[in-house]
Amino acid sequence: MHLDYNTALVTGAAGFIGFHLSKRLLADGYQVVGVDNLNDYYDPSIKQARLDILKADSRFTFMRTDLADKAGLEKIFQDTAIDVVVNLAAQAGVRYSLTNPQAYVESNLVGFVNILECCRHNAIKHLVFASSSSVYGANTNMPFSVHHNVDHPVSLYAASKKSNELMAHTYSHLFQLPCTGLRFFTVYGPWGRPDMALFLFTKAILEDKPIAVFNHGKMKRDFTYIDDIVEGVVRVMKSIPDPNPKWSGDAPDPGTSYARYKIYNIGNNQPVELMDFITAIENAIGKKAIKNFMDLQPGDVPATYADVDDLINDVGFKPATTIEEGIGKFVEWYKEYYGI
């Protein structure tokens, strides 16, 4: 079912993906309500800079609220006529979840239940929420398909994202809330998160400092450019999942349901070895990296690779930006932002 909306609520609007999505929705004529708690998991000044750009548009309203604050969240939903919700707010990062598990429980579990409750009680037409490629965990059957079982996460972050999928399915089943989960694969691009590889590598290379190359460079990632992610989200938003008439409890398909619930991968469908990624950064900067080769870290997976057939079939889109093009745009933004 295809729907058009007027007002979208985007959680994590000051975040990397939330900022780009909000900007795109404003350009498409939406009223956008942005929610963020502006926490200090990474430099809040970059979040503020993103927000300043969004606030320049009169159709953007910002609400500083934590998803774990049930009363604060309920008030936003009650005060605004919202059509569609895109939940991108989450405690991100695999490695951080090893030392700060509580942050993931508050944001990704408690916060997500509050979102589901608000959607349920305010007749939201569609909830689109960020999951992650990390849910594939110990799976090694490539490319990763939404129709594969994902019951073996290897980090608490991944487990919290898998939990979101299960919780959303429950609300879709019990309360007929249409829900679509999006498993993002290693998103990168301008305004990216400072804790992510591209940002860390670019900064280190420009400052003549060594970079940590995990798994001795043998990692493979399905690096997906931010504009491709946003295009996928926008298309999925307008496409409410139909129940799958072929779904059977005898052989349950994890990617679809008898309810209005669907999961999609959004990935480049073209895994790149970490060393090739680093070479592309070196080429964009015009300078070699000092490499410090290290073992695979706990919680990390050696490779990710997205099967995007369902995305192509249902919304007619496939990410296609090359890492050379995407990294080039990031380095350009980085130099401009930091005045280099």
MOZIRA-V626776 format. One record per pair of residues at least 12 apart in sequence whose C-alpha atoms are under 10 Angstrom apart, sorted by the first residue. I is the first residue (numbers start at 0). J is the second residue. Records with the same first field share a line. If there is no record, write none. Layout:
# MOZIRA-V626776
I->J  J
This chain:
# MOZIRA-V626776
0->237  238  239  240  241
1->234  235  236  237  238  239  240
2->82  83  124  125  236  237  238  239
3->29  82  83  236  237  238
4->28  29  30  81  82  83  124  125  236  237
5->24  28  29  30  31  80  81  82  83
6->24  25  28  29  30  31  32  58  59  79  80  81  82  83  84
7->21  24  25  29  30  31  32  33  59  80  81  82  83  84  85  123  125  236
8->21  30  31  32  33  34  59  60  61  75  76  79  80  81  82  83  84  85  86  126
9->21  24  31  32  33  34  35  61  83  84  85  86  87  88  127  128
10->32  33  34  35  36  62  64  65  66  84  85  86  87  88  89  114  128
11->33  34  35  36  37  46  63  64  65  66  85  86  87  88  89  90
12->31  32  33  34  35  36  37  46  49  50  53  61  62  63  85  86  87  88
13->33  34  35  36  37  43  45  46  47  48  49  50  51  53  61  63  87  88
14->34  35  36  37  43  45  46  47  49  50  87  88  89  190  191  192
15->45  46  49  87  186  187  188  189  190  191  192  193  225
16->87  88  129  186  187  188  190  191  192  225  226  228  229
17->33  34  35  49  85  86  87  88  229
18->33  46  49  50  52  53  87  190  191  229
19->49  53  189  190  191  225  226  228  229
20->85  87  225  226  228  229  230  232  233
21->33  50  53  59  85  229
22->49  50  52  53  54  56  59  229
23->226  229  230  233
24->59  229  233
25->53  56  57  58  59
26->56
27->233
28->58
29->58  59
30->56  57  58  59  60  81
31->53  56  57  58  59  60  61  81  83  84
32->58  59  60  61  62  75  76  79  81  84
33->50  53  54  59  60  61  62  63  64  85
34->60  61  62  63  64  65  66  72  75  86  87  88
35->50  61  62  63  64  65  66  87  88  89
36->62  63  64  65  66  67  68  88
37->50  63  64  65
38->65  90
40->90  91  92  95  102  193  194
41->192  193  194
42->192  193  194
45->190  191  192  193  336
46->190  192
48->190  336
49->190
62->75
65->88  105  106  110
66->86  88  89  105  106  107  108  109  110  111  112  113  114
67->104  105  106  107  108  109  110  111  112  113  114
68->105  106  109  110  113
69->109  110  112  113  114  116  117
70->113
72->110  113  114  116  117
73->113  114  116  117  118  120  121
74->117
75->117
76->114  117  118  120  121  123
77->117  120  121
79->121
80->121  122  123
81->118  121  122  123  124
82->118  121  122  123  124  125  126
83->118  122  123  124  125  126  127  236  237
84->114  115  117  118  123  124  125  126  127  128  178  236
85->114  125  126  127  128  129  179  180  232  233  236
86->110  111  114  115  126  127  128  129  130  180
87->127  128  129  130  181
88->106  107  110  111  128  129
89->102  103  104  105  106  107  108  110  111  129  130  156  159  160
90->102  103  104  105  106  107  108  156  159
91->103  106  107  131  156  157  160  192  194
92->133  154  155  156  157  194  195
93->133  153  154  155  156  157  296  297  298  299
94->154  155  156  296  297  298  299
95->154  155  156  298
96->154  155  156  157  298
97->154  155  156  297  298
99->155
100->154  155  156  159
101->155
102->156
103->155  156  157  158  159  160
104->155  156  159
106->159
107->156  158  159  160  162  163
108->159  160  162  163  166
111->128  159  160  162  163  166  167
112->163  166  167  170
114->126  128  167
115->163  166  167  169  170  171  176  178
116->170
118->170  174  176  177
119->170  171  173  174  175  176  177
120->174
122->176
123->176  177
124->175  176  177  178  236  237  239
125->176  177  178  179  235  236  237  238  239  240  259  260
126->167  171  176  177  178  179  180  236  239  260
127->167  177  178  179  180  181  232  233  235  236  237  239  260  261  262
128->160  163  164  167  178  179  180  181  182  232  236  262
129->160  163  164  179  180  181  182  183  232  262
130->157  159  160  161  162  163  164  179  180  181  182  183  184  262  263  264
131->156  157  159  160  161  180  181  182  183  184  185  264  265
132->145  157  160  161  181  182  183  184  185  221  264  265  266  303  304  305
133->149  152  153  154  155  156  157  158  160  161  182  183  184  185  298  299  300  303
134->148  149  150  151  152  153  154  155  156  157  158  159  160  161  162  164  182
135->147  148  149  150  151  152  153  157  158  161  182  300  303  304
136->149  150  151  152  153  154  157  158  298  299  300  301  302  303
137->149  150  151  152  153  298  299  300  301
138->150  151  152  153  300  302  303
139->300  301  302  303  304
140->304
141->302  303  304  305  306
142->268  269  270  302  303  304  305  306  307
143->264  268  303  304  305  306  307
144->253  254  262  263  264  304  305  306  307  308  309
145->181  182  252  253  254  255  261  262  263  264  305  306  307  308  309
146->251  252  253  254  255  262  263  306  309
147->252  253  254
148->251  252  253  254
149->161  253
152->298  300
153->297  298  299  300
154->297  298  299  300
155->298
156->298
157->298
160->180  182
161->180  182
163->180
164->178  179  180  181  182  253  254  260  261  262
165->180  253
167->179  180  260  261
168->180  255  256  258  259  260  261  262
169->258  260
170->258  259  260
171->256  257  258  259  260  261
172->256  257  258  259  260
173->258
174->258
175->258  259  260
176->258  259  260
177->239  240  241  242  258  259  260  261
178->236  239  240  258  259  260  261  262
179->232  235  236  238  239  240  255  259  260  261  262  263
180->232  235  254  260  261  262  263  264
181->228  231  232  235  261  262  263  264  265  266  310
182->262  263  264  265  266  305
183->221  222  223  228  263  264  265  266  267  305
184->220  221  222  223  224  228  264  265  266  267  268  270  303  304  305
185->220  221  222  223  224  225  265  266  267  303
186->220  221  222  223  224  225  226  227  228  265  266  267
187->222  223  224  225  226  228  322  325  326  329
188->222  223  224  225  226  322  324  325  326  327  328  329  330  332  333
189->224  225  226  325  326  327  328  329  330  331  332  333  336
190->225  329  332  333  336
191->225  329  332  333
196->210  211  212  273  276  277
197->276  277  280  326  329  330
198->329  330  333
199->211
200->212  277  280  281  288  289  290
201->277  280  281  283  284  288  326  329  330  333  334
202->330  333  334
203->288  289
204->280  281  284  285  286  287  288  289  290
205->281  284  285  286  287  288  334  339
206->288
207->286  287  288  289
208->288  289  290
209->288  289  290  291  292
210->277  288  289  290  291  292
211->289  290  291  292  293  294
212->273  274  277  289  290  291  292  293  294  295
213->273  290  291  292  293  294  295  296  299  301
214->273  292  293  294  295  296  299  300  301
215->273  274  290  291  292  293  294  295
216->272  273  274  275  276  277  290  291  292  293  294  295  301
217->271  272  273  274  294  295  301  302
218->270  271  272  273  274  295  299  300  301  302  303
219->269  270  271  272  273  274  275  276  300  301  302  303  304
220->266  267  268  269  270  271  272  273  276  300  301  302  303  304  305
221->265  266  267  268  269  270  271  272  302  303  304  305  322
222->266  267  268  269  270  271  272  273  276  303  304  305  320  321  322  325
223->265  266  267  268  269  270  318  319  320  321  322  325
224->266  267  318  319  320  321  322  324  325  326  328  329
225->318  320  325
226->318  319  320  325
227->265  266  267  316  317  318  319  320
228->265  266  267  317  318
229->265  318
230->265  316  317  318
231->263  264  265  266  310  311  314  315  316  317  318
232->263  265
233->314
234->310  313  314  315  316
235->263  310  313  314  315  316
236->314
237->314
238->313  314
239->259  260  261
240->255  256  258  259  260  261  262  313
241->255  256  257  258  259  260  261
242->255  256  257  258  259  260  261
243->255  256  257  258  259  260  261
244->256  257  258
245->257
246->258
254->309
261->309
262->309  310
263->305  306  307  308  309  310  311  313
264->304  305  306  307  308  309  310
265->305  306  307  308  309  310  311  316  317  318
266->303  304  305  306  307  310  317  318  319
267->304  305  306  307  317  318  319  320  321  322
268->303  304  305  306  307  308  317  318  319
269->303  304  305  306  318  319  321
270->302  303  304  305
271->302  303  304  322
272->302
273->302
275->322  323
276->322  323  326
277->290  326
278->323
279->322  323  324  325  326  327
280->322  323  325  326  327  329  330
281->326
282->323  326  327
283->323  324  326  327  328  329  330  331
284->326  327  330  331  334
